[in-house]
Amino acid sequence: MPQLNPAPWFAILVFSWLIFLTIIPPKVLAHTFPNDPAPQSTETPKTEPWNWPWH
């Protein structure tokens, strides 16, 4: 049963993970976001209760 021989599949697994862990993360981390989040003000807006016309 040739599918039980781990030699070629283990090498493919190791090399593919080496590629994933060395090439792809710098490419992903190099992306920049066009809109940086602005800090929100700590002042809470004044809320008023609703005036229900039927209540």
N, C-alpha and C positions, 0 to 999 in steps of 0.2 A: 504494500500500500504506500505509494510515493507521497501521499499527502501527510503522512505522519513524520516525514523527514523534516526536522526544523531548520536545517542548515540554510537553504536559500531564503526562506521566509523570515527567519530571524535577522539575517543580514539586511533584507529589504526594510524590515521594520526599524532597525537601528539607523540606517541611512536616511530613511524618510523623517524620522524624529530629529535627527541631527540637522536636516535641512529646515524643518519647521522651527527648531529652536534657535538657529543661528541666522537665518536669512529673513524670515517673515517678521519677527518682533521689531527689529529696527525700522522696517518699512511701515509697520502699523503705527509705531510710536512717533514717526516723523510727521504724521498728519497734524495739521493745526486746525483749530476751530475758528471760524470767521467771526463769531460773536462771543466775546468773553463776557461772562456774567458780571453784572454790576452789583455792588453791595446794596442791599435793601435798607431802607431807613428803619430805625428802631421805633419811630413814632407810630402809634397805632391810630388808624383813622377813627373818627367819632361816628358811632353808629346810632341810628334812631330807630325806635320801634315802629313796626308797620301799623298804620291806621286802617284797619279793615272796615269797609263801609257797611258790612252786614252784621257787625258784632256790636 
